[in-house]
Amino acid sequence: MNNFIGITERGDAALDDGWVDFVYKKKLPTILITKNAPLLQSKHPDILSQNIILHVTCTGLGHSVIEPNVPDPSEIITWLTGVNEIYRKKLVLRIDPIFFGTTWNEFGPKILSLFDVADQLKIRCRISFLDLYPHVRKRLENAGVHFFYNEMHAPLESRLTFLDKIKTLHPFLNVEVCGEPGMPCTGCVSEKDLEILGMEKIPNLSMGGPRPGCKCLAIKRELLTNKKQCAHGCLYCYWR
């Protein structure tokens, strides 16, 4: 029995094919993460029929100065809408990162509309808030994006209030929180993912990773070797 789940957290699965052999030759369970699902599927038309879970990252910021080379959110929404209902159980709409900067008035409505899409299509949804590393803050402030707090994480009260608002607006939407200190979190590798990927539950498996608040089951294996920013060029990227 295979005890590992491959994952592409280090880069973007649509831009880096380092995961392909793991999925297509070894036929092993994998979680793919991408901001360009249409491109991923154009390169691998049968990807949703493989033993994968696809995290479709969409922040509402695509084609902006913050995400200059990421598709416009409308393109991602159109793609999601076109996915066969049978395969939607393999999808996770990943709204990550969310941040409360001076762009909120411009992008806030787009971000909130993504939860409408997840609710309407009955897709799992994961959220996380910006990790404001010093080099990330500098990039964003140079682009005219400023913040009302100086810490790495937005104030816990602000994060909890946002989550409560989403739960009020969408009481039946499955919203998972990823790696947020002080908040109830669900790992992106959880027992639910084991079930979807056809894996047996592994008793007494440890949880957590290097990121504070991580609740992933300790069986994920990074498949990408990239150690630099990908071609999407997002200003909030943790790579320097």
C-alpha positions, -999 to +999 in steps of 0.1 A: +000+000+000+013+035-009+016+057+022+025+089+004+005+117-013+024+138-038+018+176-037+030+206-057+033+234-030+066+247-041+055+260-075+026+257-099+015+224-115+005+241-148+040+256-152+062+229-138+058+193-149+079+178-121+048+159-109+039+141-142+057+108-137+043+105-102+008+107-116+010+091-150+037+065-147+037+056-110-001+061-108+003+075-073-022+098-055-014+135-058-027+169-049-020+194-077-021+231-070-024+257-098-035+292-105-041+283-142-063+252-143-073+258-180-036+257-190-031+226-169-060+208-186-049+219-220-015+203-214-030+172-198-066+168-211-073+137-190-059+151-157-093+149-138-096+112-146-063+105-128-060+098-091-056+135-081-072+163-062-069+196-079-066+228-059-077+256-082-062+287-067-081+319-074-077+351-053-097+376-074-064+394-082-055+377-115-043+401-142-036+428-116-002+443-106-003+419-077-007+388-099+005+401-133+007+367-151-023+349-135-055+345-155-084+369-148-108+354-122-135+352-148-114+327-168-111+304-138-148+307-129-157+297-165-134+267-163-149+256-129-184+259-143-175+237-172-162+208-151-184+177-151-202+172-119-186+138-115-152+154-113-162+184-091-156+162-060-119+163-070-118+201-070-109+225-042-113+262-048-083+277-030-088+314-022-053+319-009-040+344+001-066+368+013-053+401+027-067+432+041-047+459+024-056+491+006-067+470-024-097+457-006-122+483-019-111+473-055-108+435-051-130+427-021-162+422-041-143+398-065-130+378-036-164+375-020-180+365-053-157+334-054-175+320-024-207+324-044-192+302-071-180+275-047-214+274-031-233+272-063-211+245-077-208+226-044-171+227-045-148+224-014-133+257-005-100+265+013-089+299+025-057+313+040-045+348+047-014+366+036+019+358+054+034+392+054+071+385+052+093+416+052+103+411+015+067+406+006+056+438+024+083+457+006+072+444-029+036+452-022+043+486-007+065+495-037+034+487-058+012+510-037-004+483-015-003+492+022-015+475+054-030+486+087-009+461+107+028+454+111+028+418+121+033+387+099-003+378+102-034+400+101-050+404+135-068+373+146-101+392+152-100+404+115-095+369+103-122+354+125-146+381+115-140+374+078-146+337+083-178+343+103-191+366+075-185+339+049-202+313+071-232+336+076-235+343+038-229+306+029-240+284+058-238+252+038-205+258+021-176+237+033-149+263+041-116+248+052-089+271+068-053+264+059-024+271+083-038+300+102-024+305+138-053+309+163-079+295+139-094+260+136-076+245+106-079+216+083-049+202+065-047+201+027-039+165+033-067+152+056-087+121+061-112+135+036-085+136+010-075+100+018-111+090+011-112+109-023-079+094-033-090+059-024-064+055+004-069+037+037-069+057+069-036+054+086-040+052+124-019+074+148-005+094+119+011+127+130+000+160+118+017+193+111+045+208+092+070+237+093+043+263+088+026+274+120-010+261+121-004+234+095-026+204+102-016+182+072-013+145+077+025+138+077+024+118+044+027+145+018+058+145-005+068+176-024+071+168-061+086+200-074+123+209-071+118+246-080+133+271-054+124+304-070+094+324-081+074+309-109+064+327-140+032+340-125+053+367-107+029+372-078+041+400-055+032+381-024+052+350-033+073+337-004+102+331-027+126+361-027 
